[in-house]
């Protein structure tokens, strides 16, 4: 069972959006996709004028296929302006 490491970048719709609450929702979408609580790493990236993006790296089973459904589900959230998978790599070891 090979593992892949994917990175999703989430842009909130407003600087007033709670990054902490949005981070919890992003993790829930990832956990729903993977079917378990997987390892994640979050980085908050300042964009401009108080707006911050979330970049979250997560581990997934390669057999799940493309992580694109994660970005699609995140874009359905009211407080999300955009979400995209920016990187996918095969885990070694």
Secondary structure, 3 states (H helix, E strand, C coil): CCEEEEEEEEEECCCCCCHHHHHHHHHHHHHHHHCCCCCEEEEEEEEECCEEEEEEEEEEEHHHCCCHHHHHHHHCCCCEEEEEEEEEEECCC
